[in-house]
């Protein structure tokens, strides 16, 4: 079974805002497939600050730290109008045999 076959859950991703001079979110939501695992535990971000993670995601696309994610699909432009979580950490893993890259993402 391929890794891609395990990515069966829908998620919505909002990349971090990029300034467009109009104070409007410049990056629309993107629908992706993932493996979403609800997991609540204490974690530390890249700056060493403690936070409580809400889920661990596995994706084949690199997500940016400080982006937003929501389990399921959404067309809402502003992620703060949903129950989305902030991307806290992003870790890259690659299978040395066939080069499959997997991103493990914690959100909180």
C-alpha positions as CSV (number, residue, x, y, z in Angstrom):
1,X,0.0,0.0,0.0
2,X,1.3,3.4,-0.9
3,X,1.5,6.2,1.6
4,X,-0.7,8.4,-0.5
5,X,-3.5,5.8,-0.1
6,X,-3.5,6.5,3.6
7,X,-4.2,10.2,3.1
8,X,-8.0,9.9,3.0
9,X,-9.2,12.8,5.2
10,X,-10.0,16.3,3.9
11,X,-8.5,19.4,5.5
12,X,-8.4,23.1,4.7
13,X,-5.2,25.0,4.9
14,X,-4.8,28.8,5.0
15,X,-1.2,29.8,4.4
16,X,0.1,32.7,6.6
17,X,-1.0,36.0,5.4
18,X,1.2,38.0,3.0
19,X,0.8,41.7,3.0
20,X,-1.2,43.0,0.1
21,X,-1.6,46.6,1.3
22,X,-5.4,46.2,1.9
23,X,-5.5,44.5,5.3
24,X,-7.4,41.6,3.8
25,X,-6.3,38.0,4.0
26,X,-4.3,37.6,0.7
27,X,-4.1,33.8,0.7
28,X,-7.3,31.9,0.0
29,X,-7.9,28.5,1.7
30,X,-6.6,25.3,0.0
31,X,-8.2,21.9,0.3
32,X,-5.7,19.0,0.9
33,X,-5.8,15.3,1.8
34,X,-4.2,14.3,5.0
35,X,-4.0,11.9,7.9
36,X,-5.5,13.7,10.9
37,X,-5.0,12.4,14.4
38,X,-6.6,14.2,17.3
39,X,-3.8,14.3,19.9
40,X,-3.8,16.6,22.9
41,X,-0.4,16.9,24.6
42,X,2.2,19.5,25.8
43,X,4.6,20.5,23.0
44,X,7.3,23.1,22.4
45,X,7.4,25.3,19.3
46,X,10.6,26.3,17.5
47,X,11.2,29.2,19.9
48,X,11.0,26.9,22.9
49,X,7.5,28.2,24.0
50,X,5.2,25.6,25.5
51,X,1.8,25.0,24.0
52,X,-0.9,22.3,24.0
53,X,-1.2,20.5,20.7
54,X,-4.6,19.6,19.4
55,X,-3.8,17.3,16.5
56,X,-1.0,15.7,14.5
57,X,-1.3,15.8,10.7
58,X,0.6,13.9,8.0
59,X,0.7,15.5,4.6
60,X,2.8,15.3,1.4
61,X,2.8,19.1,1.0
62,X,4.9,21.3,3.2
63,X,2.8,23.6,5.4
64,X,4.1,26.9,6.7
65,X,4.4,27.6,10.4
66,X,1.7,30.1,11.6
67,X,-0.6,29.0,8.8
68,X,-4.1,27.7,9.8
69,X,-5.7,24.2,9.4
70,X,-9.2,22.9,9.8
71,X,-10.4,19.3,9.6
72,X,-12.8,19.1,6.7
73,X,-13.4,21.6,3.9
74,X,-14.2,25.3,4.1
75,X,-14.4,28.2,1.7
76,X,-14.4,30.8,4.4
77,X,-11.7,33.4,3.6
78,X,-10.8,34.2,7.2
79,X,-9.7,31.2,9.3
80,X,-10.4,33.0,12.6
81,X,-14.1,32.7,11.6
82,X,-13.8,28.9,11.8
83,X,-12.6,26.4,14.4
84,X,-9.2,26.3,12.7
85,X,-5.9,25.6,14.5
86,X,-2.5,27.3,14.1
87,X,0.3,25.4,12.6
88,X,3.0,25.2,15.3
89,X,5.6,22.7,14.1
90,X,6.5,21.2,10.8
91,X,8.9,18.2,10.5
92,X,10.2,16.7,7.3
93,X,10.7,12.9,6.9
94,X,11.9,11.1,3.8
95,X,11.9,7.4,3.1
96,X,15.5,6.7,2.0
97,X,14.4,3.8,-0.3
98,X,12.0,5.5,-2.7
99,X,12.2,9.2,-1.7
100,X,8.7,9.7,-0.4
101,X,8.6,12.9,1.6
102,X,6.1,13.2,4.5
103,X,5.5,16.2,6.6
104,X,4.4,15.8,10.2
105,X,2.6,18.9,11.5
106,X,1.4,19.7,15.0
107,X,-1.3,22.3,15.5
108,X,-2.6,24.1,18.6
